[in-house]
């Protein structure tokens, strides 16, 4: 016979008091323990992933090919293009004219690494801190499946995102902040949709999904108390709700009920932790200057980079910044310049700031998009109006800190920056390598679902890129 709600609450008075005291003294009490921990000694403790959503043009930024000048305006040879799938934007094209980068590349750093000096001067200045992966590749050719693929390991929705996997596998180093936080900034170019599945928990318990930090209003939705409800009253409500949920969990055994308890408790603790996190009043001017003129503008990429560093200091496990606007099918020179202006100084400032604080050596920073751009042009082929289509066969991603070699290039493409000629890195390999720096074996970080041991790297083979590890 089930007790009435009044009887249950009356009989639970003592238990409620004990539960409240337990929650206050030990916030982890209602959170399920991390199931795995490290498989081996990690080099990185956290990740800051700078995701350039839309497909940044590797040809115009990092993959310098001086021979392209002589091919400019000529047809891309069939032997190079082969039978590659093309998008709907170019499936009807009868001509595929090569367009050489119309920017100035220069060599930087101890190894003479080629970088587009016109639009990435600050990145060029810290090139000795990073590894350039110049032969990353993916099968996806459209934005949504490509972004879903690189963030969750599959082109189809429903899988867990990388941040959720890390939260599941390693837990959090801060009881008062989520283990996985995402922020979104807007560039000036074509903006592709960003769906919540990119930071979702998929089949993992929902407490592992990413929490979006907003640039206006409450930093996190529903974080503030409703009008007329103070913090003490909120605490009392949560104690009663927690008791009801624990009773439900005992009766039905649904793990999501425990996840709900943990999320309610986290939200309560975040009420004091998040306002402190987003308040930049304590940041010295010389630190803000590292990130550039937009550092104080909430919602900008620069502002989000500062918040990312502050989260890294506070033990947030996975911090992902999405910067939209990189889909440049026309007017690429002007649009790419504007996009790079958004991210160039903040990226360099973030690495310098992390290094100055002793955080870079155990913070892995990753910067890249879901694919690159084609050498053949789209639209009017003038110096200001041409664009490029999506290109998954080869593109560039850079990594720094957290057990990664500094001042290193890995992988090569052909003279058209189209096909990989040396050391290919599939996006599964990239994800396996990221997990490796954190002390996780991608083959052993699994979750049983639909009769399979699900993995971030999927069912196909993935290889850790050991050549780039320090």
N, C-alpha and C positions, 0 to 999 in steps of 0.2 A: 504494500500500500504506500503510495507516495504522500509525503508530507505537504501541507499547504505552504505557500510562500511565507506566510506570517509565522507558522510553526518553525519552518526551516531557519528563518532569520533570528527568531527568539533563541532557538537552541544553539545557534552558531555564534552567539555574542562573544564567548571566550575565544573561540577559534578565530573570529574576525580580528580581535585585538592582537592575538599572537601573529596572525598573518600580516597585519599592518606593520607590526614591529619588525618582523622578519624582512618585509619588503624595504623598510627604511634603512635597516642596518646592513642588509645584504641584497642589493638590487638584482643580483644574478639569480636569486633564489627561484624566481618564477620563469627563468629562461632556460631552455633545454641546453645541455652542454654541447660543445662542439664535438662532432662524432669522430673526427679523424686526427686533427692536429698535424704536425709536420711529418713527412715521410723521411726526410733527411735534413741536414742543417741548411737553413735558408741563407741567401745573401740579401734578400729584400724582405722587409716587414710589411710594406704597403705598396700600392700602385696608384699613380696619377696618370690617367689615360686621357690624352688630348685628342678627341675624335673630330676630324674635319669632315663633316657630313656633306656629301655631294660629289666627292671624287676630285681631290686636288690634282693639278696637272704636274706629274713628276717630271715630264719633259721640260717644262718651263721653270722648274724649281731646283731640281737636284741632278737629274740624269743627263748630264751634258754630253752632246754628240756633235763635235765640230764638223763632222762629215755631212751633217744634215743641211748645211748651207748649200752644198752643191746639188742636193736633191730638192731644194725648195721649189715648189711649183710643178714638180714632176709627179707622175702617177706612182702610187705605192705599188711595187711589183707584186703580182699575184703570188709569187713564190714566198713572199714575206707574209702577206695577209692570209694565204691559205684558205682553209674552210671555216675560219672563225665565225661564230655566231655574231651577228651585229644587232643593234637595237632597232626599234621601230623608227628612230630618228634618221637612220642612214640605210635602212633596208632597201629603200627605193633609189638610192644614189647610183648613178652610172659611172661616176668618177670619184676617185679617192686621192686627191692631190695632197702631197706632203707639204706641211707648213713648218718651217724651222722656227725655233724660238726667237722672238724679236726682242730679247733682253740681253744684257751683258753678263756673261759668266766670268768669274775670276777664281783663282786658287787661294785657299786659306788654310791655316793650320800647319802643323808640323809635317803632314803628309801631302800637302798641296791639294786638298780636296776641292773639287769644283762646286761652286754654289752660285746661284743667281744673285749677284751683288746688287742689282738694281732694286729688287723687292724684298730681299732677305738679309740685309746688312747685319742685323743683330744676331740672327741665327748663325751667320757666317763667322761672327766673332767668337762663338762658343763651340765651333765645329770640333775642336779637340776633346770635348766632353762627351760626344755622342757617337753611336754606331749607326751608319746608314745601311739599311737593308734595301738594296736596289733591285731585288728580283722576287718581291712578294707577288703572289698570284692567287686568283680565285676563279671559280667557274661562273659565278654570278655576273650578270651584265646589266641588271636594273637595280635601282637604289634600294627599294624596300627589301627584296630578298638578299641583296648583298650586305646590307647593314645587319639584317637578322642573322645572316650566316656568320659574319665575323664576330658578332657579340654573343651569339648563343651556340654556335657550332652546327647550325642547320639552317637551310633556306626557308623551311616551313615553320610557322609559328608554333608555340607550345613548349619550347625547350627553355631551360634555365640560362640566364645570362651569366657572363663571367663574374661579375661582382657578386651575384647570388651564390655561385659556386664557392667563391672565396669566403663569403660569410658563413656558408654551410661547413666548409672544411676547416676554417681557422678561427671562426668566431670574431669577437671584437676585442680591442685593447682599451676601450672606453665604455663604461657602463652608461654614460649619459648622452651618447651620440650613436646614431646608426653605424653599422659596419660598412654600409654601402650608400654613398650619396652621389647624386647626379645634379649637374647644373647645365643650363642651356643658354647660349648667347646667339644673337642674330647678326649675321653678316649682311652685306648689301646685295648679294647675288640671288640667283634662283634658289628658293628654299624648299627642300624636300621635306615631306612629313616625317615626324619622329613619333613612333608609336611606343607606348609604355612597355611593350614586350621586350624592347631593347634593354631595359633594366628590370625586367620581370623575374619572378622566381620560378615560373613554369611549374614543373612537378615537385619542386622542393617546397618545404613549408613556407608559407607566405611571409614569415618574419624576416626572410632573407632577401626580399625584393628591395630594389633601390628606393631611396627616399629623395624626392625632388626638392631642391632648395630653390625657392622663387626669389625674383629680384624686386618684387613690390608687394605691399601688404604683408601679411604674416609670412615669414620665410618658409614655413611649412603649414599646409592647410590644416585647419581645425586645431592648431596648437594652443591658441588663446582660450581662456575660460569664457563661457557664455556670459552675457551681461547678468549681473546679480549673483554670480557664483564665484566665491573666492577660492584660494588654493586649498584651504583646510576642508571646505565642503567638497571640492573636487576629490581630495584624498579619501574622504568618507565614501563618496560614490564608488570610487574605484575598488575600495575594500569590499563593499557589498557585491559589486559586479564580479570581482575576482572570486569571491566565495561561490557565487552562483555558477560561474564558468567552471570552477574546479569540481563542483558537484556534477555538472554536465559531463565533464571529461571523465570522471570516475564511472559514470553510468554508461556512457556510450563509447569511450575510448577514441574519440576523434582527435588526432594530433593537431588539427587546426584550432581546436579550442585552446590548447596550451599556447599556440602561436598568438592567438588573440589576447590572451592574458599578458604575454611578453610584450606585445605591441602597445597595449594600454599603459603598461608600466613605463616603457621607453618614452612614450609621448609625454607622460607626466614629468619625467626627468629632463626631457628636452626643453621644457618650458623655461628652465633657467640656463641650460647649456647653450641653446641656439642663439638667444640674444647676445650672449657674450661672444660667441663665435663670429657673428656677422658685424660686430661693432669694431670698426677699424680705428677708433680714436687713439688706441695705444700704439699704432704703427708709426714709426718715425718717418719724416718726410723723405729721408735718403733711401729708405726701403721702398716707399711708394714710387719714388722716381725710377727705381729699377724696372718697374712694370709699364712705364710710359704714361702719357697724358690721360688715358681713360681709366686709370687705376681707381679713382674715386667714384666712378660712375657705375652704380649698381646695374647689373645685367650685362655689362660689357665682358668680353673675354678676359681683359686685363684684371678686372675686379674679381672675376671668378678664379683666376689663377692665384691671386692673393688668398682668397678663401680656401683654395685647395691646399696651399702651404700651411695655413692655420689648422686645417683638418688633419694634415699629416702630423703636425706637432701634437695634436690631441688624440692620435691613435686611430683615426678612421682608416679602415682597411683598404677600401677601394673607392677612389674618387674619380668620377668620369665627367669630363667637360665636353659637351657637344657644341660645336660652332657651326652654324648653318650658313649655306650660301655658296658652296663650291661647285655647283653644277653649271658649268660655263659652256653652253652650246653656241654662244655668240658673244661678240665684244669681249673676248677673253683677256686681252692685254689690260684693259682698264679695270675689269671686274677682279681679275687675279691680283692686280696691284693693290686694290682696296682691301681684299680679303687678307692678303699678307700683311698689310699695314695693321690690321686688327690683331694679328697673332704673333708677329715677328718679335717685337720687343718684349711682350709678356712672356713668351716661351723662354727667351734668353734670360730675362729677369728671374723667372721661376727657378731655373737651374742655378743661377748665381746665388739666389737667396737660400735655396736648399743647401748648397755647398757651404756657404758661409756659416750656416747653423749646424753643420755636421749631419744633415739629414739626407744628403744625396746618396751617400754610400749604402744606405738601406732603404731608399725609396726608388722604385723603378718608375721612370717617366717614359711613356709611349706616346708617339705623335704620328697620326696618319689617318687615312680615310678608308672607305670600303672598296675602292678601286682607283685607277688612274685615268688618264685621258689618251686618246689616240693621236698618232703623228699626223694622220690625215685630217684635213680641216672640214668645217661645216660653215654654211652661210656665205656671206660675201668675203672673199679672201683678200681683204685689204689689211694694212698694218694695224688697224684698230677694230675691225668688225668681225674677224674670223673667230670661230669657236672650235671645240674639239668634242668628240663623242666619248662615251664610257669605254674604258679599256681595263679588263681584268687579267689579261695575260701577263702583264708585268707592271709593277708600280713600286713606289718608294715609301718606306715607313722608317722613322728613326726612334732609337731607344737610348736612354742614358741612365746612369746610376745603377743601384741595386744589383750588382754582380755582372754588369755588362761592360765589355771593353770600351775604353775611351779613345776617340780619334781613330775609328776603324770603318772601313767600307767592306761590304759583303754582297756578292752577287753581281752579275753583269748582264747587260742586254745587247742586242745586235746594234748595228749602225743606225737603225731606224727607231731605237728605243721601243721595240715592238715585241720581240720574242726574247726569252731568256737563253743566254748562252752558258752561264756558269752559276752554280750554287742557287738553285731555285728554293724559295721558302713559301710553301703553301700557307694559307691563313691558319690551317690546323697546326702547322709547325710553329707558327708565331705564337699561338695560344698555348701550345705545349711548353714552349720556352718561357713564356711569362709565368706559368704555373711553376716551372722548375726553379726559377729564381726565388720563389716564395717557399721552396722546400716541399713542393707537392709533385708527385708522380701522376701525370695525366691519365695513366692507365689504371691507377688505383683510386683516384678520386671519382667514385661512382655512387649511383643512387638507383636502387631497384625500382623500375616503373614499366608497366606494360610487359612484364616478363623479361626485360632486358636490363643489363647493367649500364645505365645511361652515363655518358661522359661529355664533358665540354668539347672534346675533340671528335665526338661522334664515333661511328662504327668503323670508319676507315682508318688506315694507319697514319700516325703522326710521329714526327721525329723532333726531338729537342735539338735546336741549332747550337751545338756545343762550341763551334768555332767562334761565336761572338761572346762567349762567357769569359769573364775576367778570371 
